[in-house]
Amino acid sequence: MVRLFVAEKPAVARDLARVLGARERRGSGMLAGKDVLITWCIGHLVELAEPAAYRPAWRAWRLADLPMLPAPFALQPRPSGAEQWEVVRRALGERRVDTVVNACDAGREGELIFAYVYELAKCRKKVLRLWLSSLTEAAIRAALGTLQPAAAFADLGAAARCRAEADWLVGLNATRALTLQQGRQTLFSVGRVQTPTLALVVARQAEVDAFVPEPYWRITAHFVAADPGGGAPLPYQGAWTQPPPQAKQNPERCDDAQAAAAIAAAVESQPGEVTGVQERLQRLPPPFFFDLTSLQRTANQRFQLSAHATLQALQALYERHKLITYPRTDACVLATAMRPEAQRLLVALQKLPEMAPHAAAAAALGQQGLAARLFNDAEIGDHHAIVPTGALPPPGLPAMEAKLFDLVARRFIAAFLPEVKMALSTLETTVHVGGSAHRFVTRGRLCRQLGWHAVLPPPPGEA
């Protein structure tokens, strides 16, 4: 008998084929090997049917027909994928096939893509789940050895169906209702996610448009202090600060131009007295690993990349180059069983010259560096955090993909290094003029322990 693997994308199907030895191409949508067939869905190959499929009257847009509430929902092949749908449908119906393996992306949408195809094809064959977090050959072989029954992912599939049906109900009903109420002249597209998100953008833009700039002035004084050790004088600057009773949200701002000029003139060439010194130690613990959202945010801060562009580059690093694990994750930790794998990855990253000393330092910490907070099964949903796979970047890796891989690798190493210790100092200098005392504050930072900043320095402006 034959096992049929149904992947989500052709690229993943090809990776499976290399491991399974499926070298024979059958048409444009299937690969075959000994006792194995591999096909793919090209994303959402099957979708929820349009309103007219339930009732012909729903083809016309009328308020009287709303809300449209299909029971049950029906499925239809996506028109753009009709040819591949026939390939998948025939494969699912082949008599030789006794077991179907869901090899779609390991996540909620992957469950839905397969479930819709399996259901519309009226397939009743046994289903196993291939759950991949990495597309390296070793990861694929390991996953093939631990195929799980489809029932183990039933709740995930149900959540995916709820998402899809909610989108249909909200999108089609609300779009028709709003468009009809506004006179049909313009299509008002409403979506379960897009509309609340758009509302946030509009509200923020309204705040920007309503903002009225208010001028303010800053007063900076230059001081010179004697070196207690007898060396050259030590120059420093201080920012004028309002006294506590009058201090506002921004105490270093003066709202009155004449008052600012008067203060500057009064303290000109006057001696200052150090009236306060405070120092505290700031500890910055190592970061967790990246999840998708934190990685997109960091990529925007460092490289000005949009969330979409970041995800595209990450998908390439995952699917094409096999350099990182599955990127669409909301977890920032690893499974407890991955402690040995983490140590192996630290050793593998020592092959990258720019990261070698830092990866070696992290690896040398051994179990001491493998902090328990980084390995937590309870914090993992579909997938663990985004981490390197241990594969090395190929020559000619596109610049943006190279930057993102470098970021993921550095964050992985940083998670195992010691904390950063910063001494934060505040110096208060007071200039007495007549009966007035003008306070100037100088703030400084001194690194006492570089820690994980050695491999992952803060972005410019945060140092």
Stockholm file with secondary structure:
# STOCKHOLM 1.0

chainA/1-463         MVRLFVAEKPAVARDLARVLGARERRGSGMLAGKDVLITWCIGHLVELAEPAAYRPAWRAWRLADLPMLPAPFALQPRPSGAEQWEVVRRALGERRVDTVVNACDAGREGELIFAYVYELAKCRKKVLRLWLSSLTEAAIRAALGTLQPAAAFADLGAAARCRAEADWLVGLNATRALTLQQGRQTLFSVGRVQTPTLALVVARQAEVDAFVPEPYWRITAHFVAADPGGGAPLPYQGAWTQPPPQAKQNPERCDDAQAAAAIAAAVESQPGEVTGVQERLQRLPPPFFFDLTSLQRTANQRFQLSAHATLQALQALYERHKLITYPRTDACVLATAMRPEAQRLLVALQKLPEMAPHAAAAAALGQQGLAARLFNDAEIGDHHAIVPTGALPPPGLPAMEAKLFDLVARRFIAAFLPEVKMALSTLETTVHVGGSAHRFVTRGRLCRQLGWHAVLPPPPGEA
#=GR chainA/1-463 SS CEEEEEESSHHHHHHHHHHHTCCEEETTTEEEETTEEEEECCSCCEEECCGGGTCGGGGSCCGGGCSCCCSSCCEEECGGGHHHHHHHHHHHHCTTEEEEEEESCSSHHHHHHHHHHHHHTTCCSEEEECCCSCCSHHHHHHHHTTCEEGGGGHHHHHHHHHHHHHHHHHHHHHHHHHHHHTTSSSCCCCCTTHHHHHHHHHHHHHHHHHCCCCCCBCCEEEEEECCTTSCSCEEEEEEEECCTTTCCSSTTCBSCHHHHHHHHHHHTTCCCEEEEEEEEEEEECCCCCBCHHHHHHHHHHHHCCCHHHHHHHHHHHHHTSCCBCCSCCCCCSBCGGGHHHHHHHHHHGGGSTTTHHHHHHHHHTGGGTSCGGGBCGGGCSSSCCBCBCSCCCCTTCCHHHHHHHHHHHHHHHHTTSCCEEEEEEEEEEEEEETTEEEEEEEEEEEEEECGGGGTSCCCTTCC
#=GC SS_cons         CEEEEEESSHHHHHHHHHHHTCCEEETTTEEEETTEEEEECCSCCEEECCGGGTCGGGGSCCGGGCSCCCSSCCEEECGGGHHHHHHHHHHHHCTTEEEEEEESCSSHHHHHHHHHHHHHTTCCSEEEECCCSCCSHHHHHHHHTTCEEGGGGHHHHHHHHHHHHHHHHHHHHHHHHHHHHTTSSSCCCCCTTHHHHHHHHHHHHHHHHHCCCCCCBCCEEEEEECCTTSCSCEEEEEEEECCTTTCCSSTTCBSCHHHHHHHHHHHTTCCCEEEEEEEEEEEECCCCCBCHHHHHHHHHHHHCCCHHHHHHHHHHHHHTSCCBCCSCCCCCSBCGGGHHHHHHHHHHGGGSTTTHHHHHHHHHTGGGTSCGGGBCGGGCSSSCCBCBCSCCCCTTCCHHHHHHHHHHHHHHHHTTSCCEEEEEEEEEEEEEETTEEEEEEEEEEEEEECGGGGTSCCCTTCC
//
